[in-house]
């Protein structure tokens, strides 16, 4: 795949350099991939997303999207954005709101009505857009309208910050469907979410961020290959328990396998890879233990999350540079601000091609 987004040694500091929201982050995203940003609160995920959107001015480092700066208007035209906590003009009807964003996205006015119907159908929002106002919407409905505005400009790059926030289980299914459609259409997606099982289902790559650093980045399908955990079960008589345990420990030592736990008739190991697992199995069977089952336990994102520390491990002051705070917009162009005024051009403004 062709490299589409490049982030090199990205640093963002606040309080005259005393707080590092992002500390030397580097990663690359291929065109058409769904890339997940995960990590505890205050880790720097939303700040990184803000830098990619040119809503936050980086202290140092470089960000390029399709070889261009995030400030480039060509990049903004290809971009759709759903912020975590959108702040829309409440007095607008849904139709007015989407018409406004359609215009900001520089889409042909002759296609406006058809495009509004298209995106409302995409997000499965079956209400009269000309009679319902934004202020009348529930949290989940508001999130669907936000997704509609992100797609109204036919983007080829989408940023979704906690897109399932406030949604019911049907909303989770919808989001999964939308992300699959993005993948089918070759749309590159940057996804920030705390719903790790959903991330694991839809993302091609993930980056785990903690204290502003990328601690881990890899393809999701390789999670089960790293530090593979196997569960082995065998038939055992009571008088053979002690000898079996001794043989299991010896076999594990010969193949550099780490025993997580060993019981009367089963054991769990950490092995380097599938070849090491096969060699361990052959050795155990050759020792005379009657193994009847060995399975791999898939490593999940939640294991990665927990093994890398908890929310309490985030640096002091991190919450000041996370989701809760508005971002620095002094450098950002307000030509296509989507909130209707310059003051609303921040991470809580309604983004999209109009970011």
C-alpha positions in Angstrom: 0.0 0.0 0.0 1.0 3.6 -0.6 2.0 5.6 2.4 -0.5 8.4 2.9 0.1 10.0 6.3 3.5 10.5 7.8 4.2 11.7 11.3 7.8 12.2 12.4 9.0 13.1 15.9 5.8 15.1 16.7 6.0 17.1 19.9 3.4 19.4 21.4 4.0 21.1 24.7 1.9 23.4 26.9 2.7 25.6 29.9 6.0 26.9 28.3 7.2 23.4 27.7 6.4 22.0 31.2 3.7 19.6 30.0 4.4 17.4 27.0 1.1 16.3 25.5 2.9 14.6 22.6 6.5 13.5 23.0 8.3 12.5 19.9 5.5 10.5 18.3 6.2 8.9 14.9 3.9 6.7 12.8 2.8 6.1 9.2 -0.6 5.3 7.7 -1.1 3.7 4.4 -3.8 4.9 1.9 -7.1 3.1 2.5 -6.2 1.9 6.0 -8.2 2.2 9.2 -5.7 3.3 11.8 -6.6 3.2 15.5 -5.3 5.5 18.2 -5.7 3.9 21.6 -4.4 4.7 25.1 -5.5 6.0 28.5 -7.1 9.3 29.1 -4.7 12.2 28.8 -2.3 10.1 26.7 -2.2 12.6 23.8 -4.5 10.9 21.3 -6.8 13.8 20.6 -3.8 16.2 20.6 -2.2 14.1 17.8 -5.5 14.1 15.9 -5.6 17.9 16.3 -2.2 18.2 14.8 -3.2 16.0 11.9 -6.2 18.3 11.3 -4.1 21.5 11.7 -6.3 22.5 14.6 -3.3 22.3 16.9 0.0 23.8 16.1 2.8 21.3 16.8 5.8 22.5 18.8 8.2 20.5 16.6 8.2 17.6 14.2 6.5 17.1 10.8 3.1 15.9 9.6 2.4 15.3 6.0 -0.8 14.1 4.4 -0.5 12.9 0.8 2.8 14.7 0.7 1.2 18.0 1.8 0.9 20.1 5.0 -2.3 19.6 7.0 -2.8 23.3 6.5 -3.1 22.8 2.7 -6.6 23.5 1.4 -6.4 20.5 -0.8 -6.0 18.4 2.3 -8.9 20.1 4.0 -11.1 19.4 1.0 -10.5 15.7 1.2 -11.1 15.6 4.9 -14.1 14.6 7.0 -14.1 15.0 10.8 -16.3 14.0 13.7 -15.1 15.4 17.0 -15.8 13.7 20.3 -18.0 16.4 21.7 -19.5 18.3 18.7 -20.8 21.8 19.3 -23.3 22.6 16.5 -25.6 25.5 15.8 -28.6 24.4 17.8 -31.1 26.6 16.1 -30.5 25.0 12.7 -32.7 22.3 11.3 -30.8 19.1 10.2 -31.4 20.1 6.6 -30.0 23.6 7.2 -27.0 22.1 9.0 -26.1 19.6 6.3 -26.8 22.2 3.6 -24.4 24.5 5.3 -21.6 21.8 5.4 -22.3 20.8 1.9 -21.7 24.4 0.8 -18.5 24.6 3.0 -17.3 21.4 1.3 -17.6 23.2 -2.0 -20.0 20.5 -3.4 -22.2 21.4 -6.4 -25.4 23.0 -5.2 -27.3 20.9 -7.8 -26.4 17.8 -5.9 -27.2 19.1 -2.4 -30.6 17.5 -1.9 -29.5 14.2 -3.2 -26.3 14.3 -1.1 -28.3 15.1 2.1 -30.6 12.1 1.4 -27.5 10.0 0.8 -25.7 10.7 4.0 -28.9 10.5 6.1 -29.5 7.1 4.6 -25.9 6.1 5.4 -26.3 6.9 9.1 -29.8 5.3 9.1 -31.5 8.5 10.4 -35.1 8.2 9.4 -36.5 11.6 10.4 -37.7 14.7 8.6 -34.6 16.9 8.3 -36.5 20.0 7.5 -38.6 20.0 10.6 -36.2 18.6 13.3 -33.7 21.1 14.8 -30.3 20.2 16.2 -31.4 21.2 19.7 -34.1 18.6 19.7 -31.8 15.6 19.0 -30.8 13.0 21.5 -27.1 12.3 22.1 -27.1 9.3 19.8 -29.0 11.1 17.1 -26.7 14.0 17.3 -23.8 11.6 16.8 -25.4 10.3 13.6 -25.9 13.8 12.3 -22.3 14.4 13.0 -21.3 11.4 11.0 -23.6 12.6 8.2 -21.8 15.9 8.0 -18.4 14.1 8.0 -19.4 12.3 4.8 -21.3 15.1 3.1 -18.2 16.3 1.2 -17.3 12.8 -0.1 -14.0 12.7 1.8 -11.1 10.4 1.1 -9.7 10.9 4.6 -11.8 10.7 7.8 -11.0 11.5 11.4 -13.4 10.0 14.0 -12.9 10.9 17.6 -14.9 8.5 19.9 -17.6 8.1 17.1 -19.8 5.7 19.2 -20.0 8.1 22.2 -23.6 8.2 23.3 -24.8 5.5 20.9 -26.8 2.5 21.7 -25.8 -1.1 20.5 -27.5 -0.4 17.1 -25.2 2.6 16.8 -22.1 0.4 17.3 -23.3 -1.9 14.5 -23.9 1.1 12.3 -20.4 2.5 13.0 -18.9 -0.9 12.2 -20.8 -0.9 8.9 -19.7 2.6 8.0 -16.0 1.8 8.7 -16.3 -1.3 6.5 -17.8 0.8 3.7 -14.9 3.3 4.2 -12.4 0.4 3.7 -14.3 -0.9 0.7 -14.2 2.6 -0.9 -10.5 3.2 -0.1 -11.1 5.9 2.4 -8.3 6.4 4.9 -9.6 6.6 8.5 -8.0 7.7 11.7 -10.0 6.4 14.6 -9.7 7.3 18.3 -11.8 5.1 20.5 -11.9 3.5 24.0 -14.0 0.6 22.7 -11.1 -1.7 22.2 -13.1 -4.7 21.0 -14.6 -2.5 18.2 -11.2 -1.1 17.3 -9.9 -4.7 17.0 -12.7 -5.6 14.7 -12.3 -2.8 12.2 -8.8 -1.4 12.3 -5.9 -2.5 10.1 -3.2 -0.9 12.3 -3.2 0.4 15.9 -0.9 2.7 17.8 -0.9 2.5 21.6 -0.1 5.9 23.1 1.0 6.6 26.7 2.3 9.8 28.1 2.6 11.3 24.6 4.7 8.5 23.2 3.9 5.7 20.8 4.7 2.6 22.9 3.4 0.1 20.3 2.4 0.1 16.7 1.6 -2.9 14.5 -1.1 -4.5 12.4 -4.0 -5.9 14.3 -3.7 -9.2 12.7 -0.3 -9.6 14.2 -1.5 -9.2 17.8 -2.0 -13.0 18.2 1.5 -13.7 16.9 3.4 -11.6 19.4 4.0 -13.3 22.8 1.6 -16.0 21.8 -0.2 -17.7 24.6 -1.1 -21.4 24.3 -3.3 -23.5 26.5 -2.4 -27.2 26.6 -4.6 -29.9 28.1 -3.8 -33.6 28.8 -5.3 -36.8 30.3 -3.8 -37.4 33.7 -4.1 -40.0 36.5 -3.8 -38.8 40.1 -0.5 -40.6 40.6 1.1 -38.9 37.6 0.4 -35.3 38.6 3.7 -34.6 40.2 5.8 -36.2 37.4 3.8 -34.5 34.7 4.4 -31.1 36.3 8.1 -31.8 36.4 8.2 -32.9 32.7 6.1 -29.8 31.7 8.5 -27.5 33.5 11.5 -29.2 31.9 10.0 -29.1 28.4 9.2 -25.4 28.8 12.8 -24.7 29.8 14.2 -26.5 26.8 12.1 -24.3 24.4 12.3 -20.9 26.2 8.6 -21.0 26.9 7.3 -19.2 30.0 4.9 -21.0 32.1 2.0 -18.8 33.1 0.3 -21.4 35.2 0.3 -25.2 35.4 -2.5 -27.3 36.9 -3.2 -31.0 37.3 -4.3 -31.5 33.6 -3.6 -28.3 31.8 -1.0 -25.5 31.5 -0.7 -22.1 29.9 2.5 -20.9 28.3 3.9 -17.9 26.5 5.9 -18.9 23.4 7.8 -16.9 20.8 5.8 -18.1 17.8 3.9 -21.0 16.2 7.1 -23.0 15.5 8.1 -22.8 19.2 4.6 -23.9 20.1 4.9 -26.9 17.8 8.3 -27.9 19.2 7.1 -27.6 22.8 4.1 -29.8 22.0 6.3 -32.5 20.4 8.6 -32.5 23.4 5.7 -32.8 25.9 4.1 -35.7 23.9 7.5 -37.4 23.6 7.8 -37.2 27.4 4.8 -39.5 27.7 2.1 -36.9 28.5 -1.1 -37.7 26.7 -2.0 -34.3 25.2 -5.4 -34.1 23.7 -5.7 -30.4 23.0 -3.5 -27.3 22.4 -5.0 -23.9 21.4 -3.8 -20.4 20.9 -5.3 -17.7 23.0 -5.6 -14.6 20.9 -3.9 -11.6 22.3 -6.4 -8.7 22.5 -6.0 -5.0 22.6 -7.3 -4.9 26.1 -4.3 -7.0 27.2 -2.0 -4.5 25.5 -3.8 -1.7 27.2 -3.6 -3.2 30.7 0.0 -4.4 30.3 1.1 -0.9 29.4 -0.3 0.8 32.5 -3.5 2.3 33.7 -5.1 5.7 33.6 -3.5 6.5 36.9 -0.1 6.3 35.2 -0.8 9.3 33.0 1.5 12.3 33.8 0.5 15.1 36.1 -1.3 17.8 34.1 -2.1 15.4 31.2 -5.8 16.1 31.5 -5.1 19.7 30.6 -4.0 18.7 27.2 -6.4 15.9 26.5 -10.0 15.8 25.3 -11.3 18.2 27.9 -9.4 21.3 26.6 -9.9 23.5 23.6 -6.9 23.5 21.3 -4.6 26.2 20.0 -6.2 27.6 16.8 -4.2 30.9 16.5 -2.5 29.6 13.4 -5.4 27.8 11.7 -7.3 29.3 8.8 -10.9 30.1 9.6 -12.0 30.3 5.9 -13.9 27.1 6.3 -14.8 27.2 9.9 -17.8 25.1 10.5 -19.2 26.6 13.6 -20.3 29.8 12.0 -17.8 32.0 13.8 -14.1 32.1 14.4 -14.5 31.3 18.1 -16.0 27.9 17.3 -13.0 26.7 15.3 -11.6 24.1 17.7 -11.9 20.4 18.4 -15.5 20.7 19.5 -16.5 22.5 16.3 -18.2 20.5 13.6 -15.5 19.4 11.3 -15.5 17.5 8.1 -14.4 19.0 4.8 -15.2 22.2 6.5 -12.6 21.9 9.2 
